Amino acid sequence: MRAIASFLFLSGLLTAVMPVQAEGVVVTQAWVRALLPTRTMTAAFLTIENHSDREEKLVGVVSRQVKTIEIHGHSHVGGMMRMRQVPSLTVAAGETQALMPGGFHLMLFDVDATLVVGDFLPLILEFESGLQLSIDASVTSVLQE
């Protein structure tokens, strides 16, 4: 029984690190911060590689377990770092865009409270071109960042 549990756990980990690809766009390293107690808001991070010959613009992200997902960036205003929503995120042809702490990221609002470390959160990335990529982001503790 222990061998089966280990296999299933490792299979899940491999799924989280395996790239998801369609039409020259590859998404890797997708993860979500686990919810803090009493909170329903968190952030998600990932890397988008555009191997196509045209720019791709991320315009939305959806999930059945999250009411609202917004694309956010950070800016420095008057010596203060501020987070702001952006309408889209462009990934030029042949370029890579990393969504990471302190930079561009996805803000998740009204997240299903049953989401815990070790789970996977299904996300659908929507691009202006009509491309949609379904990914599973691993849920990680803030202590493991």
N, C-alpha and C positions, 0 to 999 in steps of 0.2 A: 504494500500500500504506500509506503514511504517513497518508493521508486516512482510510482505513478504520480504522486503529488509533486515530486521534484521535477519530473518531466513536464507536467502541466505548467508549473511555475516558470521553468526555463523557456518553454515555448512562448509564454506571454512576454517574457523579457526580450526574446528574439524578435517578436512581432513589433515591439516598441522601438527597437533600434533599426529594423529593416526599413530601407527607404521606400516611399510610396511614389510612384512615377506615372505620369500620363502626358502625352504630347510634348515631351522634352522638359517638363517641369518635374523636379524631384523635391520631395519634402522629407527631411530627416530630423532627428533629435527633438521630437515633439514631446513636451512634458508640461504638466500643470502643477502648480503649487497646491498642496493639500489645504483644505479649508482649516482655518483656525477656529477654535471653539466659539460658538455663537455667531459665526460669520457666514455669510452666503455669497461673498465676493472673493474672487481670487484672480490669478493671472496665468496665462499660458505662453509658452515659448516654443520656437521651432526655427528651422532653417529652410529657406526656399532657394533652390538652385534652378536657374533658367538656362537650359541647354538648347533652347530653340533659337530661331533667327528673328524673333519678334519679342517686343517687351510684353510682359504679363503684369496685370494690375490686380492685386487682391482687393476685392471690394466688399466681401462679407464672409462671415463664418457662422455656422449654425450647429446646434446640438440639441437633441431631445432632452438632455439633462440640464440645460442652461436656458434661462428665459431670454437673456440679452448678451450678445458678444460684440464688443467694439474693438476696433484697431486703435491703439494709442501710441503716442510718442512722448519723449521728454524734451523740454526746451529750458534754457537758462534765461530767466527774466529778472532783472534787478538783483543779480547775485543769488537768486533762488531757483532751484530746479522745480519745474512744473510739469505735470502730466497733462496731456491734452488728447482729445479724440481727433483722429484724422479720417477723412472719408475713404481713403484707399492707400495702398502701398505698392509702388511700382518696383518691379524687378526687371531691369534692362536685359536685353538679349545677351547671353553669355555671362551674366553676373549672378552673384549670390547675395541674398538679403537674410541676415540673421536677426530674428526676434529674440531679444535676450533682456535680462534684468538691467535696468538703467538705460535702455534704448527702446526701440519699437517692441511692442508686445501686444497680446490680446487681453483685454479686460473682460472677465466673465462675471455677470451679475445674476443674482437669484439662482445660484447653483444648487442642484439636488444635494441635500445635506447628507445623503448616504455615501457620498464619494469619499473614499479613504485611501491612504497610502497603499500602493500595490495595485489599485484599480487602474483601469484604462478608460479614458473619456473619449468617446467617438466624436469627431469633429468633421464637418464638411466645409472645405475651403472653396469659396466661390470667386472666380476670376471674371473680369470684365469681358473676356473673350467667349465666355460661356463654359469654359473648362471648370469642372468640379472635381476636387480630390477628397476622398474619404480617408481619414487617418485615425489612428488610435493614439492618443497622448497618454503617457504614463503619469500617474499621480505620485508626486514626490514630496517628502517632508521638507519644510524650509530648513531643517537641521542638516539635510543632505546636500544643500546647494553649494 
